[in-house]
Amino acid sequence: MRRISGWLVRRRREGGPIAPFLLPYLSFFSVFIAAPLVMGFLLSFYKWDLLSAPKFLGFGNYLYLLFRDSKFWTAVRNTFVFAGISTPLLLVVPLLFAIALNRDFRGRLWAMIGLIAPSFFPSAAVLLVWSWMLDVKVGIINYYFQRWGLQPPAWLSDPATTWLIIIGITLWWSSGFNTILYLSALQKIPKEQYEAAALDGAGSWAQFWHITVPWLRNVMVFISTMQVLSSFMIFDQIYILTSGGPYGQTRTIVYYLYETGFQRFQMGRASAMSWLLFGFIAVFAIAQLEVMTKRVRAAE
């Protein structure tokens, strides 16, 4: 990549044309990124069901979603609840795993493989297996409940357990990648700092807060940012496990967007919803950028 970019710079200095070499990328960007964004934004001002002619509504789709559609705000609430619960868990639990794996013990390699492996499985395969295991009639988990004389719960149709299952599966499935990030950062911490702190009488808890956490701060910010953004985009878990049920209790923004656009064919309203979601993500990203900028300036 450096050789290519350097060659392009030399070609530009020598007066040679570089447009032919940029054309493939610009074509891809225009057709698959820029054009859909512009078309989606324009479509958000229309009413269109794929069959009849589009009808201009102005800001009608946005006003309906913001002030008249209770399902949209339920989806927003569910999305923020998922983000608010899953983000701290995926920030803390992988850290505990990384601290444990940072020590030498028998079976460390197998423990690491077992923890990290789920992160490399396709989401559809993972969720279909869990859906079968949690099935009320043929699921292996409820089979053992009945065998032990216990009343098997309806895991994916009971509002009391549905979100616990979704968050639990997400935690099991996603912890491995975050653990790798933490483990990589932990191995960069100089052991001399822990030894000096121990000589000064600092215990394990004090060493963790005053040595480990400062070294991991940037990784924590990155993980929390990526987890919140991915939480806003949660779809696979809802689509495969619950389909937004029971009674809309697990309907999230992206799943509601899917229902609106691909089940009810309200394409304009779905486009407006996607831009509102983009607004939520942009606000969070800007706020996160401000926080990171202030921390960098304070460190300087």
Secondary structure, 3 states (H helix, E strand, C coil): CHHHHHHHHHHHHCCCCCHHHHHHHHHHHHHHHHHHHHHHHHHCCEECCCCCCCEECCCHHHHHHHHCCHHHHHHHHHHHHHHHHHHHHHHHHHHHHHHHHCCCCCCHHHHHHHHHHHHHCCHHHHHHHHHHHCCCCCCHHHHHHHHCCCCCCCCCCCHHHHHHHHHHHHHHHHHHHHHHHHHHHHCCCCHHHHHHHHHCCCCHHHHHHHHHHHHHHHHHHHHHHHHHHHHHCCCHHHHHHHCCCCCCCCCCHHHHHHHHHHHCCCHHHHHHHHHHHHHHHHHHHHHHHHHHHHHHHHHC
